[in-house]
Amino acid sequence: MERPYPIVDGDGHITETEQQVREYLPEPYRSRGASIRAGNNYWNINLNGTLGREARDAKTWLAALDEGGMEQAVLFPTSLGFTSSLIWEPDLHVAVCKAYNDFANEEFLKVSPLLRPVATLPMQDVDEAVKELRRTHEMGFVGAMLPSIGKHGLLGHRKFFPLYAEAEKLDIMLAVHSATQGIHHLGADDFERFIDVNTYCFPVGLFRQFVSMVFAGIPDMFPKLRVGWMEAGCGWVPYWLERMDEKWEIRGEMETPELKRKPSTVVKERPWYFHTEADEHMLSYFISVMGADKAFFASDFPHWDGDYPHNVDEMLERDDLDETAKRKVMGENAKELYRLS
């Protein structure tokens, strides 16, 4: 399918199974009887198989690219990649992250250069996370994922500074990605339905980490660090920055000494990018506030709440964006974020 300009999926997903990843684990982890999928829940996410699809192999993803007329896709995990951040055992945590990355490398990246994985990092052990960032960068991964919730805590903590320094040095992006595993970290464990949990956790997980990273001064300490904010849209950004500006003007000098300027000023200047989807009405307002260089399209294929490939046509047909903005959002910005050719 021909498109008027290159379309890049800035956030697609592999629906890996535990068995697929387990095959890449070394012993003794591979043979352990217990599940390696921590924090497993019982939500009927796909409503008895009526929503979403599965994308467990490169063949499925290459067919999806053709179906929607996309040039290439950046692939995030779905299961083990997120639940690894909840594993209590430190050695298993590191092993599962490495195994997922080896799986994605062998079964996606090596199959086709059009499928570009992001790495899962053992965030509870920053030294190991730095090593794994280097290793996956050498493999050809285009970024690494920082789960918005998990045992690692707030991403503005100075313990993560070596990771940010290494990512800046390697010129590789880091993606803060929302999830619904470990919902107790967000006080969401009182909800009784998945619709509540999903609606609440995805934006709130990003709100929390955005406050932590910005008020810690990370945009100025690591000015070349590219950061992606994944899967809560971009409409929240103007509101959240306005609120943060207000508090910073009153308390910033005393409580956020590393942040010398308003949050909105710093974030606009730095290479921080925000996910958007075709039906997000706030996208045009986001562009009016933040500019057209900050948002990137994500299909979210094959997840239950995605509408791929129709969302590609929907974005191209929007009448509230000019062609320059569409070209940037549908491909150019993702290429800048991930350093894609």
Legacy VTK file of the C-alpha trace (Angstrom):
# vtk DataFile Version 3.0
C-alpha trace
ASCII
DATASET POLYDATA
POINTS 341 float
0.000 0.000 0.000
1.480 3.327 -1.050
1.482 6.288 1.301
2.179 9.954 0.539
5.298 9.837 2.729
7.057 7.285 4.944
5.000 6.077 7.910
6.868 4.872 11.000
5.210 3.104 13.902
6.807 4.614 16.995
5.206 2.156 19.433
4.125 -1.276 18.264
4.206 -4.402 20.399
5.445 -7.947 20.430
3.013 -10.221 22.288
5.705 -12.540 23.590
4.780 -15.592 25.618
6.557 -16.778 28.716
7.624 -19.938 26.898
9.216 -17.981 24.061
11.358 -15.962 26.464
12.086 -18.898 28.755
13.847 -20.659 25.880
16.496 -17.924 25.960
17.093 -18.180 29.697
20.241 -19.933 30.899
20.069 -22.622 33.530
19.072 -22.860 36.302
16.403 -20.263 35.500
15.033 -22.027 32.422
14.085 -25.151 34.380
12.633 -23.494 37.479
9.113 -24.616 38.166
7.691 -21.222 39.064
6.496 -18.715 36.505
8.916 -15.960 35.477
5.994 -13.624 34.800
5.733 -11.636 38.011
2.617 -9.741 39.007
0.414 -11.732 36.661
-3.229 -10.666 36.756
-6.495 -12.286 35.806
-8.048 -9.406 33.842
-10.013 -10.448 30.765
-8.046 -7.930 28.714
-9.024 -9.159 25.234
-12.637 -9.893 26.261
-12.576 -13.597 25.463
-10.473 -13.055 22.351
-12.847 -10.563 20.716
-10.402 -7.651 20.897
-6.887 -7.251 19.558
-4.624 -9.750 17.846
-1.381 -11.592 18.546
2.021 -10.655 17.117
4.448 -13.244 18.415
6.708 -13.507 15.379
8.340 -11.395 12.688
6.141 -12.841 9.933
3.042 -11.391 11.593
4.655 -8.008 12.027
5.960 -7.822 8.450
2.460 -8.622 7.207
1.127 -5.854 9.453
3.564 -3.341 7.938
2.254 -4.200 4.482
-1.344 -4.079 5.663
-1.039 -0.507 6.881
1.540 0.781 4.416
4.103 1.496 7.129
7.823 1.662 6.384
9.107 0.232 9.660
8.071 -0.353 13.258
9.662 0.120 16.669
8.669 -2.805 18.867
8.062 -2.869 22.610
7.249 -5.925 24.708
3.832 -6.730 26.112
4.224 -9.319 28.844
7.662 -10.277 30.163
9.173 -6.919 29.274
6.929 -5.135 31.751
6.494 -7.749 34.434
10.266 -8.158 34.735
10.263 -4.843 36.629
8.238 -6.553 39.376
10.510 -9.562 39.925
11.760 -9.688 43.516
14.817 -11.908 42.946
17.658 -9.679 41.660
19.489 -12.374 39.695
16.293 -13.580 38.008
15.349 -9.985 37.182
18.608 -9.509 35.267
18.352 -12.908 33.573
14.779 -12.347 32.340
15.636 -8.941 30.874
18.590 -10.406 28.989
16.504 -13.343 27.794
13.764 -11.073 26.439
16.347 -8.991 24.590
17.975 -12.080 23.101
14.534 -13.294 21.997
13.703 -9.948 20.332
17.095 -9.847 18.644
17.000 -13.389 17.260
13.346 -13.553 16.286
12.664 -10.005 15.097
15.704 -7.815 14.444
17.742 -10.556 12.758
14.754 -11.506 10.625
14.198 -8.016 9.242
15.808 -4.570 9.660
12.302 -3.108 9.371
11.491 -4.432 12.849
13.440 -2.453 15.452
13.150 -3.612 19.073
13.696 -1.573 22.199
15.489 -3.259 25.074
14.161 -4.257 28.459
16.585 -3.171 31.184
17.075 -4.594 34.708
16.236 -1.266 36.325
16.607 -2.576 39.866
20.356 -2.945 39.242
21.620 0.179 37.528
25.103 -1.225 36.845
23.536 -4.181 35.054
21.111 -1.844 33.259
24.049 0.164 31.888
25.751 -3.042 30.713
22.563 -4.249 29.032
22.051 -0.877 27.358
25.517 -1.186 25.833
24.972 -4.806 24.799
21.637 -4.198 23.090
22.922 -1.024 21.444
25.660 -3.131 19.854
22.980 -5.578 18.671
21.192 -2.742 16.868
18.339 -1.978 19.243
17.032 1.569 18.804
16.229 2.322 22.435
15.488 0.944 25.862
12.304 0.907 27.885
11.841 2.334 31.376
8.583 0.953 32.827
6.540 3.678 34.486
5.881 1.441 37.490
7.886 -1.288 39.158
10.287 -2.038 41.986
12.853 0.418 40.599
10.930 3.455 41.893
11.087 7.041 40.659
13.183 7.754 37.584
14.366 11.134 38.838
16.495 9.469 41.529
20.217 10.074 41.200
20.895 6.328 41.196
19.759 6.356 37.539
22.111 9.145 36.465
24.791 6.703 35.215
22.172 5.145 32.925
21.166 8.527 31.534
24.805 9.481 31.031
25.442 6.243 29.143
22.348 6.659 26.958
23.448 10.194 26.120
26.957 8.953 25.327
25.656 6.146 23.098
23.093 8.491 21.498
20.276 6.044 22.188
16.788 6.936 23.382
15.023 5.890 26.562
11.267 5.307 26.565
9.107 5.755 29.660
6.223 3.389 28.953
2.985 2.976 30.892
1.601 -0.371 31.978
-1.046 -2.028 34.136
1.254 -4.462 35.902
2.141 -3.550 39.479
-0.912 -1.315 39.870
-0.404 -1.123 43.630
2.454 1.298 42.923
-0.171 3.789 41.739
-2.800 3.055 44.374
-4.947 1.401 41.713
-5.489 -1.907 43.477
-8.855 -0.774 44.837
-10.348 -0.840 41.343
-12.481 -3.849 40.460
-12.535 -3.642 36.639
-9.878 -3.493 33.954
-11.527 -0.478 32.301
-10.851 1.512 35.496
-7.300 0.241 35.891
-6.287 0.875 32.290
-7.898 4.314 32.086
-6.231 5.434 35.303
-2.801 3.791 35.254
-1.534 4.708 31.807
-1.567 8.499 32.189
-0.936 8.568 35.951
2.152 6.380 35.597
3.617 8.943 33.216
2.525 11.934 35.335
4.461 10.494 38.250
7.690 9.853 36.376
7.490 13.113 34.419
7.311 15.107 37.664
10.198 13.097 39.085
12.505 13.501 36.094
11.769 17.150 35.317
11.959 18.458 38.885
15.185 16.469 39.342
16.663 18.616 36.576
17.359 15.727 34.204
16.501 17.703 31.028
19.338 20.145 31.807
21.772 17.656 33.353
21.474 15.453 30.264
20.495 17.927 27.533
21.095 15.546 24.619
19.220 12.626 26.174
16.277 11.649 23.980
13.256 10.535 25.994
9.982 9.139 24.670
6.762 9.228 26.687
4.681 6.299 25.602
1.034 5.348 25.455
-0.926 8.042 27.222
-1.268 10.382 24.269
0.082 13.918 24.275
-2.922 15.956 25.383
-1.878 15.773 29.013
1.426 17.526 28.395
0.305 21.197 28.153
-1.903 20.815 31.226
0.771 19.048 33.266
3.511 21.507 32.330
1.269 24.456 33.171
0.636 22.964 36.608
4.321 22.221 37.133
5.260 25.763 36.051
2.905 27.215 38.650
4.394 25.173 41.481
7.978 25.726 40.295
7.550 29.516 40.288
6.544 29.428 43.963
8.769 26.666 45.353
11.336 25.835 42.701
14.230 27.909 44.012
14.078 26.159 47.361
12.987 22.633 46.434
14.234 21.993 42.874
17.639 23.726 42.792
18.820 21.618 39.835
15.987 23.002 37.671
16.903 26.599 36.899
14.093 27.402 34.438
10.382 26.730 34.076
9.549 23.101 33.293
7.714 24.084 30.109
10.717 26.014 28.814
13.135 23.160 29.464
10.943 20.397 28.023
10.241 22.388 24.855
13.980 22.798 24.270
15.035 19.214 24.889
14.606 16.147 22.631
11.661 14.768 24.578
8.888 13.262 22.414
5.303 12.219 23.083
3.168 9.416 21.689
-0.091 10.194 19.937
-2.818 8.212 18.247
-5.081 9.021 15.331
-8.216 9.774 17.346
-6.559 12.087 19.853
-8.396 15.379 19.392
-5.918 17.165 21.652
-3.073 16.602 19.175
-3.697 19.853 17.300
-3.731 21.780 20.587
-0.548 20.025 21.698
1.130 21.127 18.462
-0.047 24.712 18.966
1.643 24.739 22.393
4.671 22.478 21.963
5.302 22.578 18.222
5.031 19.960 15.472
8.401 18.345 16.236
7.403 16.677 19.510
4.657 14.130 18.740
4.984 10.769 17.000
2.404 8.297 15.728
1.955 4.914 17.372
-0.230 2.116 16.034
-0.268 0.145 19.301
-0.765 -2.946 17.127
-1.784 -5.617 18.041
-3.244 -4.530 21.378
-6.913 -4.677 22.310
-7.531 -0.917 22.158
-5.759 -0.275 18.864
-7.502 0.300 15.522
-4.753 -0.625 13.112
-4.575 -0.260 10.111
-7.555 2.114 10.096
-5.758 4.518 12.430
-3.145 5.224 9.743
-5.836 6.403 7.318
-7.585 8.288 10.095
-4.446 10.273 10.894
-3.732 11.026 7.236
-7.301 12.237 6.724
-7.403 14.634 9.687
-8.414 18.156 8.659
-7.035 19.896 11.768
-3.383 19.206 10.853
-1.506 20.613 7.891
0.613 18.370 5.681
3.857 19.451 7.347
2.542 18.423 10.760
1.240 15.113 9.413
4.559 14.303 7.787
6.400 14.981 11.036
3.976 13.106 13.282
3.601 10.108 10.973
7.287 9.492 10.431
9.899 12.208 10.695
9.677 12.700 14.458
9.954 8.967 15.154
13.016 8.838 12.935
14.590 11.599 15.004
13.603 9.997 18.305
14.972 6.560 17.404
17.714 7.633 14.982
16.158 5.620 12.170
17.414 5.973 8.627
LINES 1 342
341 0 1 2 3 4 5 6 7 8 9 10 11 12 13 14 15 16 17 18 19 20 21 22 23 24 25 26 27 28 29 30 31 32 33 34 35 36 37 38 39 40 41 42 43 44 45 46 47 48 49 50 51 52 53 54 55 56 57 58 59 60 61 62 63 64 65 66 67 68 69 70 71 72 73 74 75 76 77 78 79 80 81 82 83 84 85 86 87 88 89 90 91 92 93 94 95 96 97 98 99 100 101 102 103 104 105 106 107 108 109 110 111 112 113 114 115 116 117 118 119 120 121 122 123 124 125 126 127 128 129 130 131 132 133 134 135 136 137 138 139 140 141 142 143 144 145 146 147 148 149 150 151 152 153 154 155 156 157 158 159 160 161 162 163 164 165 166 167 168 169 170 171 172 173 174 175 176 177 178 179 180 181 182 183 184 185 186 187 188 189 190 191 192 193 194 195 196 197 198 199 200 201 202 203 204 205 206 207 208 209 210 211 212 213 214 215 216 217 218 219 220 221 222 223 224 225 226 227 228 229 230 231 232 233 234 235 236 237 238 239 240 241 242 243 244 245 246 247 248 249 250 251 252 253 254 255 256 257 258 259 260 261 262 263 264 265 266 267 268 269 270 271 272 273 274 275 276 277 278 279 280 281 282 283 284 285 286 287 288 289 290 291 292 293 294 295 296 297 298 299 300 301 302 303 304 305 306 307 308 309 310 311 312 313 314 315 316 317 318 319 320 321 322 323 324 325 326 327 328 329 330 331 332 333 334 335 336 337 338 339 340
